[in-house]
Amino acid sequence: MNTNISTEPKKDEANELLKLFNEKKFGELLNKAEGLRLIYPNSLLIFNILGASYFEVGDYKKSLVFFNNLIRNKPNYFEAYYNIGNVYTKIGKLDLALTYYIKSTNLKKDFFEAFNNIGNIYKRKNQKSSAIVNYIKSLKINPDFKRSYHNLAVVLQDYIFNEPIPNIEKYLIRILESETIVRPIAIANSIISYLQLNEDFKKFFYMKDDKYKKIPINKKIKFLSNYKLFTKLLQLCPIPNIKIEEKLREIRKEILLKVSIIENRNDNFELINAISTQCYLNEYIYEISEEEISALKNLEEEIFKKIIINNHSANLEILCLSCFKSLNDLDWIKNIKEIKVLNQVYKYHYQEKLEEEEISKTIKSIAMIKDNISIKVKSQYEENPYPRWNNIGLSFAPKSLKNVIKDINLNIAENSISELSKPEILIAGCGTGQHAITSASKYLNCNITAIDLSKRSLSYAIRKAKHFKYNNIKFLEGDILDLKRLNKKFNIIECVGVLHHMDDPYNGWKCLKDCLRDDGLMYIGLYSELARQNIKLIRNEIKKMDIYPDKKNIINFRNKIIKSNEKKYHDLKNSTDFYSLSALRDLIFHFQEHTFTLDKIEQILKKLNMKFIGFEDTYVLEKFKSFKKSENQIYNLEDWKRFENKNPRIFAGMYQFWCQKI
């Protein structure tokens, strides 16, 4: 053996190793590094390179050997402990991983990546408070560390605060300010639970009417303006809370009736702007009294006099009016473009509508929609494009199809698809674009075709795709029944929340399968019969009452539900879909709805010659972990049937699963 006195490789040798690592040429790198280890048997660099390289190729046993060698030679080398934590995380030894991550933070107090990974371990152990605390530690050290924001947002999606967590509010605001971390509605209940830990905030929304009415309007506005997290949430998604809605309706009414005495302060404008945006996003689902209707008529006349006849400003009045109705059909709306406090009103009520009208003229159609049910469904989404949205949860970074399959843990029957470098993807029923844009962010080097029945929904989707700079999505108007006219086969087809609204879901599913390549994957979302038993009762009630689903009737029926204490409405009032017009219409007033059982899904898959390869919903999978005894049970529909029977509401958000052509 060469007894070179140097313990580390020469600079050019070290650079070559690092170059091979960065280029992911691990086979060549391992040969080179193992050879150099004979020359430099105590090299810390080589121990590190070999540990990291064996980790990358999946040889975790050898990876641990070299990282432990590194620690023996340099006990205070914090990164080695961190890397061992990564290995133990990978092989599922979470307690050991946690031990090594904590050791790394003891050696390096500002090791924000390690605190983030500690949060991930606690998340996997379902210790969510501890996970949040460690994500906050990571962000305190590095307030711009995007991974911790993404991970924090994931935990918040099914987390209710029972106690304060120091310093969290500014990070919650940062999450809401980002356009791409999470859909705000997904964390709205979590944020509301955090806000309600503040006794003053909670008392305000639960205050009795006689006490509430004694507080001057300007004082109420000032009070709510102090809660920046709340005003931010108001501007991003419908607020899914009855008590808060009741007070928002009251304060909106008081602003209208007392607009002449509202002080012309910035914080007043900010709050009224937030309420205006909230009402726009929920599509003006709040009831309007006769007193308000009369006051609105007077307000419109006052605005017309001020801005058209007298050329005066009417900023507060316009904001107030926008809390009650869309202003896009009013002639003077285009004249408020340069008024700063009305920028948001101008954007939502005029600019975006105009842009979508222009986009609509450019949308190509697959074929004229002829199916009677498809025509009815199209009309619903032309009237109520679903949903209105601002922010979205995008993937942290796009991944190869192989890694996406690995992350979802799919039991694929044909492996050749894993090696595909440029997948062709179909989103069948893309609505207002959230699904298509999310998929575009997930798959590396993908091309997406997105179809929908509704041109209004597609116009919204195209505008948002342009905003987020996704140029690899081709949007088309069309029916799943006409997909063969595309004369194209896809590697992946995703169709969530669509087939159950068709006249014959099996026929629609078959049309999708006919467009799928031989080794292709399909992601399907269908309503569960068991989970929607209560919805079925309410839909039958609506049918018996012969309620036509126009805006007025939907709002009236909704108000009946709000005032009722009947048990059958309880789950509905807790659904986020209850808090916007289009979502509620989609939930209980849809023209067409089928529900499924896992038995029925199994039969259809067999008939289509397709194989179930896994569920995707992480919340459902986490719950199933406590039920299953072996890993393979996650691919066994018989076990899922037993699990659903014990947890009848578990698929309240739909069965969302993958299948493959066989």
Summary of the structure (lengths in Angstrom):
residues: 662
radius of gyration: 28.2
end to end distance: 55.6
largest distance: 96.9
contacts: 2106
relative contact order: 0.06
helix: 61%
strand: 8%
